[in-house]
Amino acid sequence: MAEAPNELTLIERIAERALAYVVDPPTGLDPVIDHASPDEIETLFASAASLGFESTAEACDDDAIVDAVDLVIKHSVHTSHPRFVNQNFAGPDPVSVVGDWLGAALNTTGATFEMAPVFTLMESAVLSKLGRLAGYVDESASQVPPLPPGLFCPGGSSATLYALQLARHRLRPDVRRTGATGEQLTLFVSASGHYAATKSAALLGIGTDSVIKVESDERGAIIPAALDAAIQASIDDGQTPFAIIATSGTTVTSAFDDLHALADIAEERGLWLHVDGCYGGSALFSPTHRHLLAGVERSDSFVWNLHKMMGMTQQCTALLVRQPEQLAACFALKADYLFQPDKLHAEYDSGDRTFQCARRIDVLKLWLAWKHHGDQGFADRIDHAVAMADHARARIASADGGFAEVVGNFTNVVFAWIPPELRPLAVDPGAIGDLDSAVRTTLHTLAPQIKARMQAEGTAMVGFQPIEGLNTFRLLFMNPSVTEADVDAMLDRIADYGSDALAVAAT
């Protein structure tokens, strides 16, 4: 009598589902999300493994846990779906996912060579390659450098915090020992820049008032003349400017600051120039679009989120530093229980060059994906994303559908749907305030209604946000599985839902 096959273990059953999801994610008419309310989710899990924990938590049986895993997958947002264009990230590259699994399975820290011999060298190699793309490292360099041009960070906000600490340390190196002296340091960022600047100022103890937001143009890029005037005004007020944050790919419109112009100002004023390329930095992979970051090689630091456009799993952030020897000078404390200079290969230890001690292995997934796709594959990903955005812009510009583009650059498309009775209607940045108040109210309230129905029915995930106080739609393209048919379907859905909303309001 043949033996019955062994049953799968709990780990194998969960892994089986995870792998199936990575290999064959939802697409096409599959829902982007199977939407449920908080109460409904609580009720669903109560029939499997409940979300909460009693005062004494008993072990659940394997079947209940697997049922709960199925619910997790079913009711999560499917960011791999080609009609998910809601955030500055999308579905992960499958090679990145399995790389993340492997890194988690090995469960080590990247702080020392002793604990991460392969990953320490891998980080140096990847950071060096990124540094070459940014112009921080000689293009002819192919070997792993003795001191990598940066480090991996938990995310873009953390990288900005570290960069500003480096900037302050260069100007006032004694502050880390003596504490703040009461001198009012100031830093400058576009009005369209990321809020990480303000959060970092609070954590550094220089105060949120030290962040001076400079006027940006209609597309969202900082105006260099306004920046220089703001710096001079700060000096005239007795303050001490110390850093400029340029943005390459703003969150809403994906605007790119003129880095050469800002570098000229930084050099003339003696200020640290940090480039927030969290989103747009990946344009450097594309020979067609890397011109958007012309001048980045003149900056002092540069943050790059590979978990955004490149589809690495959350998180995968590189902070590049043009003069990496500044990292140890700023952060090192030489803890003798960890960073012993007399142990094997201690010169490769990276942990004392950053604020963190233990660091997860974020490099493996990027290294594997880059080895798999190569430079050309990475370039193709960027070029495809821009092509999909250009297709959306062309469709919006046509007479079909009643759309009006508001603003947008690179892979971001920001637009409004115009009801038939209001067409033709231009919605240009800078002139939104001139719209009739009734028209503004109609357009403003339609976007959330359309988004809510999309979310409830799971047909797409499209973001909206105010531009000059008017809710507008925003499509963010980076998922390589998005097709022109997906773009058309999402725009058609917006138009259909908008018409339905108006019909309901008229009854």
N, C-alpha and C positions, 0 to 999 in steps of 0.2 A: 504493500500500500504506500503510495507516494506521500511524502511529508507535505503538510500544508505550508505554503510560503510564509516566511516571517512577516509579521505586520510591521508597518512603518512606525518608527518612534515619533514622539511629539516633535522633536527637532526636525526630523525628516519631513513630516507632514507640513510644518510651517514653511520650511525651506522650499518644498515642492511648490507651494502656492506663490511664494515670493518669486521664484524663478519663472514660473508660468506668467506672472504679471509683467516681469521685465521683458521676456521674450515676445509676448503677445499682448501688449497693452491695449486699452480701449481706443477705438478710432471710429471714423465715419459717423454713423447714426447712433453708436453707443453713447450713453449719457456721459457728459463731462463730470457730472456729479449726480448721485442719487440723493437728492436733497431731503433732509429730515430736520425737524425742529429739535431743540435741545431735549424737550420732554420725550419726543418720539425716539431719539437715540438712547436715552436712559432706559426706556421701556424695552427696546430691542435687545439691549445688552443684558437686561434682567433675565431674559430667557436663555442666555448663554453663560458667560462669566460676567457678572455685573461690573459696572465701571467703578463703583465705590468699594470701600473696604470696611468691614465690621471692626469693632474694637478688638476682636480676635479673628484674624484672617485665616480661614481654613484653606487647605490646598484644593484647587479645582481639579476635576478629572480631565483627562486629555481631550475628550470629545467636546466638552464645554469650552475649553481654551481654543480649540480649532474653530468652533462655531463663532467665537468672538473674533478670531483673526479674519474669518470670512466677512464679518460685519465691518471690521476696520477697512478692509479693501473696498467693500461695496459702497460705503458711505464717506469715503475720503474723496477729496478733489483729485481728479486724474490729470495731473500736470503734464503727463506724456501725451495726452489727447491733442491732436492738431488744432482743435478749436478752443484750446486754453491759451488765451493771449492776455491774461489778466494782470500778470506781475512781471517784474524784471528778472524772471527766471522761468524755465519751463522744464519739461520732462528730462530726466537725466540720461546721459549717454549710457547705454547698457554696459559697456566696458568699464565705465566709471563706477557703476553700481557694484559689480563683482569685485572691482579693486577695493572699494570701500569695505565690502564684506571680508576680504582677505586681510586688510589692515586691521579690522576689528577682531578677527580671529587670532591674529598674532598678538594683539593687545599689549603693545609696548608704548614707550614714550619717546619722542624725538629729541629729548633734552640733551642726551649724551651719546657719544659714539659707542660707549660700552653697551648701552641698551638698544641702540639702533644702528649697527654698523652699515648695513646696506642702505637704510633710509637716510642716514646722514649724507652719504655720498650721492644718493638719488636727489635729495633736496638741493645740494650744491649744483648738480648738473642741470636740474630744471630751472632753478633760479638764474643760473648763468645764461641759459637759453632765453629765458624771458628778458634778462638784462640786455642781451644782444639785440633783441627786437626793439627794446626801448632806447637803445643807444647808450646804455650805461657801461656796457662791456664791449671790448674790441670785437668787431664782427669776425675777425680771423680766429678768435679763441675757440677751440673745440674741446679742450681738456677741462676737467673739473677744477675750478679755481680754488686756491688755498683758503680764501675767504669769500663766501658767496655774497652776491650783491643784494642782500636782503634776508627776508625770513617769511615763514608762513604764519598767518594770524587767524584768530577765530572768525573774523569778518571785516567788512569795510570800515565800520565804525571804530573797531579796536585798532585797525591799522592807522586810521586818521589820528586817533589819540596818541599812538606811538610816534607818528610823524611830528606832531606838534610838540611832544616831549623832546624829541631830537632838536627841533627848531629852537625851543627855549634853552635847551642845554648848550647849544652852540653860542647863543647870545649871553646867557647867564649861567655858566657851569656850576657856580657855587650854590645855586638855588636848591639843588637836590640834597645838599648837606645842611644848609642854614634855614631852608624854608623861604616862603615868599617874603619879600622885603617891603611890600606896599606899593611898589612901582606898578603903574597900570600899563601892562602890555596889551597890545591890540593885534588882532588878526583880521584878514579881509577875505570875504567870500562873496560870490555872486548871490543876488537875491533869489536866484533859481537853484542855488547850490543845496547840498544835502544838510540835514539838520545835525549830522555827526559833528560838525564844527562847533555848534553850540553845546552839545552834550560833552564834548571833549573839553571845552573851556571850563565848564562847571567842574568836571573831575580833576582838571589840572589846578584848580584853585585860582584861576585868573579871572573867573566870573563871566557870566553870560553877556554882561554889558560890554565885554572886551571884543565881542564878535561884531564886526561892522559889515553889514550887508550892502553890497554895492549894486547900483542900478544895472539891470541887464536889458538887452535889446528885445525886440518883439519875438525873436526866435528863442530867447532864453540864455544867450551868451553874454558874459560880463562885458561892459563897455570899458575898454582900457583907459580912456581919458577920465572917466568917472572914478576908476580905481585910483589913479594917480592923484586926483584931487582929494579923494577920501583919505589917502595916506598923508598928504600934506596937512589936511585939516586936523588929523589926529596928532601930528607933530606940533602944530600950532597950539593945540589944547594941552600940551605938556605930556602927552602920552608917548609910549615907546612901541611903535610898530615892530613886529618880529616875524610875521609869516603871511603869505598869500596862499589861498587854496584855489587853484584853478579846477575847472570841471570839464571832463571829457565825456560827454554823454549825460546830460541832466536827467533826472528821474522821470519827468513828465514828457518833455519835448525832445530829449536826447540832443540837446544843443552842445556844441563844442567851443570852448573858449579859445581865443587866439593865443596859443602858448608862446609863440615868439614875442608877441607884444608884451605879455605878462612877464616873460623872462627878462626882457629889457628893463622893465620897471623894477623887478626884484633885484637885478644886478646893480642898477643905479642907486637903489635905496638900501642895499645891503640886507635884504630880507630873504628868508627861506621860502622857496617855491615848492609847494606840495601839489601834485596833480591827483585829483580824484577821478581815476579812470575805472572805477568799480564796474560800470556798465560798458562805456565806450572804449575802454582800453583794448578790448578784443579786436577792434578794427585793425590793430597792428598785425594781426595774422594775415590780413588780406592785402596783397599788393595793390589792389584797386582802391581800397579805402583807408590805407594807413596814413595817407596825407592828412587826414582829419586830426592826427596827433603830431603834426609837424612842430618841432620845438620841444617835445617831451624830453629829449636828451639833455636839455639845458636845465631841467628841474633838479631839485635836491632829493625828492622822494616821490614815489608813484605807487598808488594802491590799485590793485587789479583783482576783481572778483571773477575767478574762472568758473564759479558756480552759476553765473548769470548766463551770458551768451554762449559759453562753451559747454554747458550742460553737465558740468561736474556736480556730483552730489553735494548737498549742503554740509559743511562749508568748505570752500577752497579759495582762500584769499592770499595773495602774495603782496607783501610790502617791499618794493625795491628801493634801495638807497644808493645814491651815486657814489658816496664815499662810505662804504660799509664799516670801516674801522670806527666810525662814530657810534655804532651800536653798542660795542663793549664799553666805550667811554661813558655812555649815557646810562646803561642799565646794569653793568656788571657789579656784583658784590662778592664774588669769589667764595661762595659758601663751601667750606672745606669738607663737608660731609658728602658733597656731590661732585664738585668740580676740582678734584685733586690733580694738580699739575704733573704728578709723578706716576700716574697710571697709564696704561697703554693707549696711545693715540689721543691723549687728552686735548691736543691742539685742535682736534676736529669737533670738540663739544660746542654745541650751538646754544645751549640753554641759558648761558649767562649773557647772551647778546639780546635778550628780550625780557619783557616783564613776566611772562609766564614761566612756570617751572615745567610741570608735565604738559606735553603737547601731543594731541592725537596725530596720527599719521595721515595727513591730508595729501601728501605728495604722491602716494602710490597710485591712486586712481587717475591722477593727471598724467603721470608718467606712462601708465599702461595705455590710456586713451591716445596720448600723443604718439606713442610707438605704433599703435594700431592704425591711426588715421594719417599720420605724417603731417608735414606742413601743408601739403596740398589739401588734405581732407579738412584741416582746420580752416584754411582759406575758403574752401567751398561752402562750409557751414555759414560763414559770415556773408559771403556773396549771395547765398540763397536767401538768407534772412532779409537782406536789403532788397532783393528782387521781389519778394513777397510784399514788402512795404511799398515798393514802387507800383506793384500791381494794384494794391489797395488805393493808393493815391490816384492812379489813373481811373479806376472805377468811380471813385468819389468825384473826380473832376468831370466825369461824363454827365450827361443830362439824365441818365437812368437812375432812379432811386431817390433823388432829392436830397443828396448829401452835400455838405459844405465843409471843406477842410478848413480847420482853424489855424493849425500850425503843426509842424512835425519835421524831424530830421532823422537821417540814418534809418533806423529800424522802427521808429515810433511814428504812429499816425494818429493825430488828434483831430476830431471832426464832430460835426453835429448832424443829426437827421432833421430835415426841414419838412414840416407838414405841407401837403399840397397847396393849401390856401395861402401859404406864406412865400411860395416860390415865385420867382427866384429871389434868394436872400444870401448875401455874402456875410460871413461871420469872421471878420478879420481881427486879429489881435491888435489892440490899440483902439479899436472902434466898437468893441462890444458894449462899452458904456453908452454909446449913442443909439443902441437899439431901443425901440419902443418898449415900454415897461411890460405891456401885455405880451409882446413877443418874447421878451426875456423870460417871463414867468412860464410860458408854454414850453419853451425849449428846456428851461432849467428843470422843470418837473418831469418831463418826458424821459430823460436819461435814467433816473433811478427806477422808474416804472418798468422800462424796457429791461434794464439789468435784472431787476427782481424776478421778472417772468422767466428770463433766460436761466437764472439760477434755480428757480423752482422746478422748471421742466428739464434742466440739465442739458439744454441744447448747445450752450456755449458758455464760456466765462470771459466776459469782456469788461474791462474797467471803465470807470468814469471818474472825473475829477473836475473841480472848478478851474476855469481859466478866466481871470478877471471877474470872478464871482458867478460865472455861468458854467453849469455842469455840461461837460463835453465828454464824448467817448474817446478812449485811447486803446489802440491796438498795438501790442508789443510783439514783434516777430523775432524768434530765435530758434524755434523748434524745427529741425530739418525735415520733419515729416509733414509740415504744412504745405498744402498745394493751393494753386489758384482757385480750385473748386471749393476748398475750405474757406478761403477769403470771401468768395462770392456768396457762399451759403451763410456766413456770419452777417454780411451786409444785408442780404435779403431778409434774414431773420429780424434784424433791427428794424428794417422798413415795415415788415409785416406786423411786428409787435407794436410799433409806433402807431400804425393805422388802427389797430385794434384798440389801443388805449384811447385814442381820440374818439372812436366810435362809442366806446363805453361812456366816456365823459359827456358825449352829446345826448345820451339817452336820459 
